[in-house]
Amino acid sequence: MRDALITFAVLAVLMFGGRFLVARRLSSAGPVHVRSTDGGFILRPPRRDAVLGGIALVLPAIMLGALTVRAWSGGGASLAAPLVAALLAAFGAIYLFASAIRSRVIVRETGIERVGVFRRRLAGWTSVSKITFNPAHRWFFVTMSDRSHLWLRADVAGIGDFARVTLRRVAPAALAADPMARDVLEDLAAAARKAAREE
């Protein structure tokens, strides 16, 4: 019981500590303009968030694994719970590290392609039904006609280029859903145009 309480306390500290570090946004926003390649450009979320989350899960996985080995060597009868918890934490860490390497959004004149850990998803601009903006967390929430969603942080490098293409390609009705989103997109697009002229 004592080991379980210690493990719970460590997990709680790591979980809340990791959320605090991520929430502080350790670095400033990326540049609004990036160079295009292959007819599009890549928006890559900051890797630090996924790496910090992975690190926060590696330590509990090690601790839970050690508890499982200790219970097994001591002849403990119930190994399933700590073993499953250790495996879940390890899988979560692996997933986050893979996400730091693979996750990105490719923006082209024809549409948006989201590349995740396990799959890729392509959506044309005509399938965007609504774009809203969350000012508290500073991210765009893009809703597609099939009710799927894409979240895109406003501090990712190249977000101004995304704004330029979005204002050109998305239907006016989709931009009218949230006037704040349109205003933010216009500001970012103007900043990207200025940055492109200064290159």
Secondary structure, 3 states (H helix, E strand, C coil): CHHHHHHHHHHHHHHHHHHHHHHCCCCCCCCCCCCCECCEEEECCCHHHHHHHHHHHHHHHHHHHHHHHHHHHCCCCCCHHHHHHHHHHHHHHHHHHHHHHHCEEEEECCEEEEECCCCEEEEEHHHEEEEEEECCCCEEEEEECCCCEEEEECCCCCHHHHHHHHHHHCCHHHHHCCHHHHHHHHHHHHHHHHHHHHC
